[in-house]
Amino acid sequence: MTKNKKKLTFISIILLLLIAVCGYFAKVSNEPKTLTIGIYTGSYWDVPQGDSYHMIDYVVKQFKKTHPNVRVVYESGITKTNYRSWLADRLVKGNEPDIFIIPDHSFNILASDGALFDLSSYIKNDHYPLQNFYSAAIKSGTYGGKQLAMPFEVNPSLMVVNTSLLEKNKLKKPAFNWKPTELELLNKKLRQKGYYGITQNFDWQAAVRSYQGEIFSVDGTKTQLTSNKVMKGLDLINEITQLNNNDTVTTEMFDQGQVAFSPMSLAKYRTYTSYPYHVTRSSKFKWDVIKTPSMSKKTGTKLANVSFGISAHSPHKDLAWKFMKVLLSKKTQTELIQYSQGISPLKKVAQSKAMQKALLKEGNTLDTKKLNAILNSGMDYPKFKKYYAVKDDADYQIEKGLKSGKLETEVYEIQSYLDEELK
């Protein structure tokens, strides 16, 4: 064989190999990929809901329009109660979904354990507009400077006011933006007349939040129960508890017209649209919706959220990110208005005509202008692994101190105990 023939044969073999490799990859790339989704059935906010799967099916349908060769699957029938353990089991076995809802109180643990993929590179490469979201909603998905989750829906706290009770007792209704010092004064005056100021779901954490108190240091190494702002919040809830003689002031008592203020989540407000009307019809009193009390107009609102994250081990991160963008699209978020009870984390959707129409249909005391102010005042929470576990300990200890009437003298001991828990 001549030198040229050998060279030609070698080139032919290389070309054949390249064709075979290209053919293989072409075949592989054309084979349907499967994207797995982790969700649970029922309401995100523990309120009655109709078709639990409408929104996820809607998103899948929109996604399939541009990705017809991708199979999107999710396991149905998982309840919210069982979802956390279901996901934990999948994570341990290494077969977790590509993209999934972050379970309540699990974000910090999943983030610190490296279970969530950092979305920062996708956000940067796509020039994804985070500024279109409410700040607190976006911050809820950050950990260690990384964006590890994106908010799908948020649920702020509101304050419902029995204005008739205040008028009856010649007390002025607070402005939309009001302070905990006003709540303290109104509560005293109402108790003197045999009424209650506020229901029990305004707890010690809400009182601390109203003074912008931080229970833990930013790095999660110390408890700050004896700091000035936290102490003011604890003094407020302690005084309310003592004036109530440890009575359990329920929302039913608010319905009956015995209580002036009752905190309520937006989801409950929207679900039980008959709730305020039912109060008005049965008890014949007028009511209004304002912000929860805060020393600052810019912050102080509790903002619960439902977020999605992408598995750090997913083989389909690109597809998962594209699916996430459909979840967060204006079209999907507008659809959410009709089929869920929270509100979109997207500013334009939350302030849209569709949202305003839905609110007016549900009553005339809450509009998008009020909601926008409430959402802009949302508070983020500390990001360290033990946050929820130690906060639950704090809740138990402080509630015990409130009931015994010894919180004021026990608070330093509680702080020392919690500091040990943080180590």
C-alpha positions as CSV (number, residue, x, y, z in Angstrom):
1,M,0.0,0.0,0.0
2,T,1.4,3.4,-1.0
3,K,1.9,6.2,1.4
4,N,-1.0,8.1,-0.1
5,K,-3.4,5.2,0.2
6,K,-2.5,4.7,3.9
7,K,-3.2,8.3,4.5
8,L,-6.5,8.1,2.7
9,T,-7.5,5.1,4.6
10,F,-6.7,6.7,7.9
11,I,-8.7,9.8,7.0
12,S,-11.6,7.6,5.9
13,I,-11.6,5.8,9.2
14,I,-11.5,9.1,11.1
15,L,-14.4,10.4,9.1
16,L,-16.4,7.3,9.7
17,L,-15.8,7.5,13.4
18,L,-16.9,11.2,13.4
19,I,-20.0,10.3,11.6
20,A,-20.8,7.5,14.0
21,V,-20.2,9.8,17.0
22,C,-22.3,12.6,15.6
23,G,-25.0,10.1,14.8
24,Y,-25.0,8.8,18.3
25,F,-25.2,12.2,19.9
26,A,-27.9,13.2,17.4
27,K,-29.9,10.2,18.4
28,V,-29.3,10.8,22.1
29,S,-30.2,14.5,21.8
30,N,-33.4,13.6,20.0
31,E,-34.4,11.1,22.6
32,P,-37.1,12.5,25.0
33,K,-35.7,13.9,28.3
34,T,-37.6,13.6,31.5
35,L,-37.9,16.5,33.8
36,T,-39.2,15.6,37.3
37,I,-41.1,18.1,39.5
38,G,-41.6,17.9,43.3
39,I,-44.9,19.3,44.5
40,Y,-47.6,18.5,47.0
41,T,-51.4,18.4,46.8
42,G,-53.7,20.9,48.6
43,S,-53.3,24.6,49.4
44,Y,-49.9,26.1,50.1
45,W,-51.5,28.2,52.8
46,D,-53.6,25.6,54.6
47,V,-56.9,26.9,53.4
48,P,-59.6,25.2,51.3
49,Q,-58.7,24.9,47.6
50,G,-60.3,23.5,44.5
51,D,-58.1,21.8,41.8
52,S,-54.7,21.4,43.5
53,Y,-53.0,20.5,40.2
54,H,-54.4,23.2,38.0
55,M,-51.4,25.5,38.2
56,I,-48.7,22.8,37.8
57,D,-50.6,21.3,34.8
58,Y,-51.0,24.8,33.4
59,V,-47.2,25.4,33.6
60,V,-46.5,22.0,32.1
61,K,-48.7,22.8,29.2
62,Q,-47.0,26.2,28.6
63,F,-43.6,24.6,28.9
64,K,-44.4,21.8,26.4
65,K,-45.2,24.4,23.7
66,T,-41.5,25.2,23.4
67,H,-40.2,21.8,24.6
68,P,-42.4,19.2,23.0
69,N,-39.7,16.4,23.3
70,V,-39.4,16.8,27.1
71,R,-41.5,14.6,29.4
72,V,-42.5,16.5,32.5
73,V,-43.6,14.2,35.4
74,Y,-44.6,14.7,39.0
75,E,-45.9,12.3,41.7
76,S,-49.4,13.1,42.7
77,G,-51.1,12.5,46.0
78,I,-48.4,13.7,48.3
79,T,-49.9,15.9,51.1
80,K,-48.2,19.0,52.5
81,T,-47.8,17.1,55.8
82,N,-45.9,14.3,54.2
83,Y,-44.0,16.3,51.6
84,R,-41.1,17.2,53.7
85,S,-40.3,13.6,54.7
86,W,-41.0,12.4,51.1
87,L,-38.4,14.9,49.7
88,A,-35.9,14.2,52.5
89,D,-36.1,10.5,51.6
90,R,-35.5,11.2,47.9
91,L,-32.6,13.5,48.8
92,V,-31.0,10.7,50.9
93,K,-31.4,8.2,48.1
94,G,-30.1,10.6,45.5
95,N,-33.2,10.5,43.3
96,E,-34.8,13.8,44.2
97,P,-36.8,15.8,41.6
98,D,-35.0,18.1,39.2
99,I,-37.0,21.1,40.4
100,F,-39.2,21.1,43.6
101,I,-41.1,23.2,46.1
102,I,-38.9,24.1,49.1
103,P,-40.8,22.6,52.1
104,D,-41.8,25.0,55.0
105,H,-38.9,25.8,57.3
106,S,-36.5,23.7,55.2
107,F,-34.7,26.2,53.0
108,N,-31.9,27.0,55.4
109,I,-31.1,23.3,56.0
110,L,-31.2,22.4,52.3
111,A,-29.1,25.5,51.4
112,S,-26.5,24.8,54.0
113,D,-26.3,21.1,53.1
114,G,-25.6,22.0,49.4
115,A,-28.8,20.4,48.1
116,L,-29.8,23.4,46.0
117,F,-28.2,24.6,42.8
118,D,-27.0,28.2,42.7
119,L,-29.1,30.0,40.1
120,S,-26.8,33.1,40.0
121,S,-25.1,32.1,36.7
122,Y,-28.4,31.6,34.9
123,I,-29.7,34.9,36.3
124,K,-26.6,36.7,35.1
125,N,-26.4,35.0,31.6
126,D,-30.1,35.6,30.9
127,H,-30.1,39.1,32.4
128,Y,-33.0,37.9,34.4
129,P,-34.8,40.9,36.0
130,L,-34.8,40.3,39.7
131,Q,-35.9,43.9,40.2
132,N,-39.3,42.9,38.9
133,F,-39.9,41.0,42.1
134,Y,-40.7,42.3,45.6
135,S,-37.4,42.6,47.5
136,A,-38.3,40.5,50.5
137,A,-39.6,37.7,48.2
138,I,-36.3,37.5,46.3
139,K,-34.2,37.7,49.5
140,S,-36.1,34.7,50.9
141,G,-34.4,32.6,48.4
142,T,-30.8,33.8,49.1
143,Y,-28.3,32.1,51.3
144,G,-24.6,33.0,51.6
145,G,-24.9,35.5,48.8
146,K,-26.3,32.9,46.4
147,Q,-29.8,32.8,44.8
148,L,-30.8,29.2,45.6
149,A,-34.6,29.5,45.2
150,M,-37.2,31.7,43.4
151,P,-40.5,32.8,44.9
152,F,-43.6,31.4,43.2
153,E,-46.2,32.9,45.4
154,V,-46.2,35.1,48.6
155,N,-48.7,35.5,51.5
156,P,-48.4,38.7,53.5
157,S,-50.0,39.3,56.9
158,L,-52.7,41.9,57.2
159,M,-54.6,43.5,60.0
160,V,-58.4,43.4,60.1
161,V,-60.0,46.2,62.2
162,N,-63.5,46.2,63.8
163,T,-64.1,49.9,63.2
164,S,-67.6,49.8,64.8
165,L,-66.1,48.7,68.1
166,L,-63.6,51.6,68.0
167,E,-66.3,54.1,67.2
168,K,-68.6,52.7,69.9
169,N,-65.8,53.3,72.4
170,K,-65.0,56.8,70.9
171,L,-61.6,55.6,69.8
172,K,-60.0,56.7,66.6
173,K,-59.2,54.1,64.0
174,P,-55.4,53.9,63.3
175,A,-54.1,55.0,60.0
176,F,-53.0,52.5,57.4
177,N,-49.4,52.8,58.7
178,W,-49.6,52.7,62.5
179,K,-47.2,51.9,65.3
180,P,-47.2,49.3,68.1
181,T,-47.3,52.1,70.6
182,E,-50.8,52.9,69.3
183,L,-51.8,49.3,69.7
184,E,-50.6,49.3,73.2
185,L,-52.7,52.4,74.1
186,L,-55.8,51.2,72.3
187,N,-55.6,47.8,74.0
188,K,-55.4,49.5,77.5
189,K,-58.5,51.6,76.7
190,L,-60.5,48.7,75.4
191,R,-59.7,46.5,78.3
192,Q,-60.9,49.2,80.7
193,K,-64.3,49.0,78.9
194,G,-64.4,45.2,78.9
195,Y,-63.3,44.5,75.4
196,Y,-60.1,43.0,74.0
197,G,-57.5,44.8,71.8
198,I,-56.2,42.0,69.6
199,T,-56.5,38.3,69.0
200,Q,-53.9,35.8,70.2
201,N,-52.5,35.3,66.7
202,F,-50.6,38.6,67.3
203,D,-47.9,36.7,69.2
204,W,-44.6,37.6,70.7
205,Q,-42.8,37.3,67.3
206,A,-45.3,39.7,65.7
207,A,-44.7,42.1,68.6
208,V,-41.0,41.9,68.2
209,R,-41.3,42.3,64.4
210,S,-43.4,45.5,65.0
211,Y,-40.3,47.1,66.6
212,Q,-38.0,45.7,63.9
213,G,-36.3,43.5,66.5
214,E,-34.0,40.7,65.4
215,I,-34.0,37.7,67.7
216,F,-30.7,36.4,66.4
217,S,-27.5,38.0,65.2
218,V,-27.0,38.0,61.4
219,D,-24.4,35.2,61.5
220,G,-26.6,33.1,63.8
221,T,-24.1,32.8,66.6
222,K,-26.0,34.8,69.3
223,T,-29.5,35.4,70.6
224,Q,-30.6,39.0,71.0
225,L,-33.6,38.7,73.3
226,T,-32.2,41.4,75.6
227,S,-31.6,44.0,72.8
228,N,-33.6,47.2,73.0
229,K,-35.9,46.5,70.1
230,V,-36.6,42.9,71.0
231,M,-37.3,43.9,74.7
232,K,-39.8,46.5,73.6
233,G,-41.6,43.9,71.6
234,L,-41.6,41.5,74.5
235,D,-42.8,44.2,76.9
236,L,-45.7,44.9,74.5
237,I,-46.9,41.3,74.3
238,N,-46.3,40.8,78.0
239,E,-48.5,43.7,78.8
240,I,-51.3,42.5,76.4
241,T,-51.1,39.0,78.0
242,Q,-51.3,40.4,81.5
243,L,-54.2,42.8,80.7
244,N,-56.0,39.8,79.2
245,N,-55.5,37.8,82.4
246,N,-54.1,35.1,80.2
247,D,-57.5,34.7,78.4
248,T,-57.4,33.0,75.0
249,V,-58.6,35.7,72.7
250,T,-59.7,33.9,69.6
251,T,-60.8,34.8,66.1
252,E,-64.3,33.6,67.0
253,M,-64.4,36.3,69.7
254,F,-63.4,38.8,67.0
255,D,-66.3,37.5,64.8
256,Q,-68.6,38.2,67.7
257,G,-67.5,41.8,68.0
258,Q,-65.5,41.5,71.3
259,V,-62.1,42.3,69.8
260,A,-60.9,45.3,67.8
261,F,-57.9,43.8,65.8
262,S,-57.2,40.5,64.3
263,P,-54.1,39.6,62.1
264,M,-54.9,37.6,59.1
265,S,-52.9,36.3,56.1
266,L,-53.9,37.4,52.7
267,A,-54.7,33.8,51.7
268,K,-57.3,33.5,54.5
269,Y,-58.7,36.9,53.6
270,R,-59.1,35.8,49.9
271,T,-60.3,32.3,50.7
272,Y,-62.9,33.3,53.3
273,T,-64.3,36.2,51.3
274,S,-67.4,35.5,53.2
275,Y,-65.5,35.8,56.4
276,P,-65.5,39.5,56.7
277,Y,-69.0,39.7,55.2
278,H,-70.1,36.9,57.5
279,V,-68.8,39.0,60.4
280,T,-70.7,42.0,59.1
281,R,-73.9,40.2,58.5
282,S,-73.9,38.3,61.8
283,S,-72.5,40.9,64.1
284,K,-73.4,44.0,62.2
285,F,-70.1,45.8,62.5
286,K,-68.0,47.6,60.0
287,W,-64.4,46.6,59.3
288,D,-61.3,47.7,57.5
289,V,-57.9,46.3,56.4
290,I,-54.6,48.0,57.4
291,K,-51.0,47.0,57.8
292,T,-49.8,45.1,60.9
293,P,-48.3,47.7,63.3
294,S,-44.7,48.7,62.8
295,M,-42.3,51.4,63.9
296,S,-41.3,51.8,60.3
297,K,-43.4,52.3,57.2
298,K,-40.8,50.5,55.1
299,T,-40.6,47.2,57.0
300,G,-42.4,45.0,59.6
301,T,-44.7,42.8,57.6
302,K,-44.4,39.0,57.8
303,L,-44.2,37.6,54.3
304,A,-44.6,33.8,53.9
305,N,-43.7,32.4,50.5
306,V,-43.7,29.3,48.3
307,S,-40.4,28.9,46.5
308,F,-39.0,26.5,44.0
309,G,-35.4,25.3,43.9
310,I,-33.3,23.2,41.5
311,S,-31.5,20.1,42.7
312,A,-27.7,20.6,42.9
313,H,-27.5,17.0,41.4
314,S,-30.0,17.4,38.6
315,P,-28.7,16.3,35.2
316,H,-31.2,18.7,33.6
317,K,-30.4,22.0,35.2
318,D,-30.9,23.9,31.9
319,L,-34.3,22.5,31.4
320,A,-35.2,23.0,35.1
321,W,-34.2,26.7,34.8
322,K,-36.4,27.1,31.7
323,F,-39.3,25.4,33.5
324,M,-38.8,27.8,36.4
325,K,-38.9,30.8,34.1
326,V,-42.4,29.6,32.9
327,L,-43.4,29.2,36.6
328,L,-42.5,32.9,37.1
329,S,-43.8,34.2,33.8
330,K,-46.3,37.0,33.7
331,K,-48.8,34.7,32.1
332,T,-48.5,32.0,34.7
333,Q,-48.5,34.5,37.6
334,T,-51.7,36.1,36.2
335,E,-53.4,32.7,36.0
336,L,-52.4,32.2,39.7
337,I,-54.7,35.1,40.7
338,Q,-57.8,32.9,40.0
339,Y,-56.5,29.6,41.2
340,S,-54.6,30.3,44.4
341,Q,-55.1,32.5,47.4
342,G,-51.8,34.3,47.9
343,I,-50.4,36.8,45.5
344,S,-47.7,37.0,42.9
345,P,-44.2,38.1,43.9
346,L,-44.0,40.0,40.6
347,K,-44.8,43.7,41.2
348,K,-46.6,44.2,37.9
349,V,-48.9,41.2,38.4
350,A,-49.6,42.1,42.1
351,Q,-50.6,45.6,40.9
352,S,-52.4,44.5,37.8
353,K,-56.0,45.2,36.8
354,A,-56.7,41.5,37.1
355,M,-55.6,41.5,40.7
356,Q,-57.6,44.6,41.5
357,K,-60.7,43.1,39.9
358,A,-60.2,39.9,42.0
359,L,-59.9,42.0,45.2
360,L,-62.9,44.1,44.5
361,K,-64.9,41.0,43.8
362,E,-63.8,39.7,47.3
363,G,-64.6,43.0,49.1
364,N,-64.0,46.7,49.1
365,T,-61.5,47.2,51.9
366,L,-58.4,45.9,50.2
367,D,-57.0,47.1,46.9
368,T,-53.7,46.7,45.0
369,K,-52.4,50.1,46.3
370,K,-52.7,48.8,49.9
371,L,-51.3,45.4,49.0
372,N,-48.3,47.0,47.2
373,A,-47.4,49.0,50.4
374,I,-47.8,45.8,52.5
375,L,-45.6,43.8,50.1
376,N,-43.0,46.5,50.0
377,S,-42.7,46.3,53.8
378,G,-42.0,42.6,53.9
379,M,-39.3,41.3,56.2
380,D,-36.7,38.7,55.4
381,Y,-35.5,36.2,58.1
382,P,-32.0,35.2,59.2
383,K,-30.2,32.5,57.1
384,F,-28.4,30.0,59.2
385,K,-28.9,26.2,59.5
386,K,-30.3,26.1,63.1
387,Y,-32.6,29.1,62.7
388,Y,-36.0,27.3,62.8
389,A,-35.0,24.7,65.4
390,V,-33.7,27.4,67.8
391,K,-36.6,29.7,67.1
392,D,-39.0,26.9,68.0
393,D,-37.2,26.6,71.3
394,A,-37.4,30.3,71.8
395,D,-41.1,30.2,71.1
396,Y,-41.7,27.5,73.7
397,Q,-39.6,29.2,76.4
398,I,-41.1,32.7,75.8
399,E,-44.7,31.4,75.7
400,K,-44.1,29.6,78.9
401,G,-42.8,32.8,80.5
402,L,-45.8,34.8,79.3
403,K,-48.3,32.3,80.7
404,S,-46.4,32.2,84.1
405,G,-46.1,36.0,84.2
406,K,-42.3,35.6,84.8
407,L,-41.0,36.5,81.3
408,E,-39.4,39.7,82.5
409,T,-37.2,38.0,85.0
410,E,-36.6,34.9,82.9
411,V,-35.6,36.5,79.6
412,Y,-31.8,36.6,80.4
413,E,-31.9,32.9,81.4
414,I,-33.8,32.1,78.2
415,Q,-31.2,34.0,76.1
416,S,-28.3,32.0,77.7
417,Y,-30.1,28.7,77.1
418,L,-30.6,29.6,73.4
419,D,-27.1,30.8,73.0
420,E,-26.0,27.3,74.0
421,E,-28.4,25.8,71.5
422,L,-26.7,27.9,68.7
423,K,-23.2,26.5,69.5
